[in-house]
Amino acid sequence: MIRRTAKLWGNGAITLPKKWRDKWDTEHFKLEEDEMGYLVVKPIFMDDIVYYEDEGGFGLHFPNGMPAAKVYSMVKEANDRIESEENEGKL
């Protein structure tokens, strides 16, 4: 287990040690509080998208999170495709 200390900057940022930044191929991290009240930092990988269907409907689940801008661009792309097919009479 690697242990390091980090400094909390005035703007609320904490710098992750370079060794960890190099280890995880992502710029996104999820912060969670564990059952003992400790802060846990977990890398988020954007490839983890799960499609689901159940009695309540269907959707996408991002177990590791996803930036809002990426979700927006995916929804916009899907809506543009639907609109294009409607205009061509395919729907």
Buried (B, 14 or more C-beta within 10 A) or exposed (E): EEEEEEEEEEEEEEEBEEEBBEEBEEEBBEEEEEEEEEEEEEBBBBEEEEEEEEEEEEEEEBEBBBEEEEEEEEEEEEEEEEEEEEEEEEE
